[in-house]
């Protein structure tokens, strides 16, 4: 039995049987489900998911040793893919009925989420991801709050998000120093249309790099000091990044796209 987690890969294996069972009993998971689990570790959650008798399960595990272990453990039952999810572009295993799950490695959890936000080639029904509670709070944060930032804007532009429950450090091995939260994401039926969501990512990055400062300098940087465009934005340039709501950020991205700033 492999039990030693690699700190370099941000591994904390979920071992609490009550929590594992609770996750597997989420109502959306049934025998019509097609599942992809990211970072399954030693397959503790996978054991419970198999009992739901889904149409298919893929496990995507970066750790080569764990991948070999999982292939032996679930021989003939589950397909194990030894790949880094951040470098994974095999879109054929994803479709509109797929539910993607994961106890995400803490050190790259935001990068994984942003990948699913920005890459429209991934098709899925829902995401069920576990994060450090602090990260989850940032994802769920509202405008004008201290946790509101890039992840809040990008996530809530694309998804309707619900916190399912928090998880204590004692539920993991090794035990992390912080609580975790399980979040449910479903893509919005109607969201602000952008030609390229990477423009929204860029604009939030530029503004929140100067989080404590007024937005004037960042807006000038984005729009190359084009006074006509900046006037058309009709923005109070004395506001700070956390004072702008998601619609305003989308308007900025749309204005950037329509004027083909380069």
C-alpha positions, 0 to 999 in steps of 0.5 A: 500500500502506497501511503507516503505523499510527495510534498513537491506535488502538493499531495494530501490523501483524503482518508476519512471514510465518512467524508469519502462516502459523503462525496460519493453520495452527491446527488448528481453522481449516479449510474448515468454519470461519466467521471474523470477524477484528477489527482486520485492519489491512492484511489480512496475516493475512486473506491467509492465512486466505482460503487456508483456504477458510472458509465465510465471512470478515468483517473488522471494522475501525474505521479508515475508511481501512483499511476502504476499502483492505481493500474494494479489496484483497479485492473480492468475496472478503470482507465488510469492516465499518467499525465499532468492535468496542466499539460493535458489536451486529450479532449476526446474523453470529455463530453457534456455528460462528464463530471470532473472531480478532484482533491486538487493539489494545493500548490496548483489548484488555482492553475487547474481551475483557470485551465477549465475556465479559459479552455473552451475545448473541455466539455463537461456537466459539472466540476466538483473540486476540493481546495484549501478553504482560503482558496475556496473563500477567494473563489466565492468572494463578492465585490468589495470584500477583502478576498475578492480578486482574479479568481473570484471574477474569472470563476463567477463569470463562467460558473454558478458555484456552490460550497458543498461542505468544509473538511477538517485537516484530520481527514487527510494524510498527511494532515494539512495545516488548514481546512479544505472546502468542496465546491460545485461548479456548473457552467452558466447558461447565460454569461457575458460573451467574450471572444477570448476569455484570456483577455478577461484573465489578462485584465484582472491580472494587470489590475490586481497586480496593483491591488491597493492602488487606484485603477487609473495607472492600470487602465492607462496601461491596458488601453495604451493611454488612449483617452477616447477609449478611456473616456468611453469606459465612463469609469471612476479611475479613483476606484481600486480593483476590488471595487469593480464588479464582474460586469465591469471587468467583462465590459473592460475585456469587451472594450479591449477586444473591440478596439484590438489593443495591441 
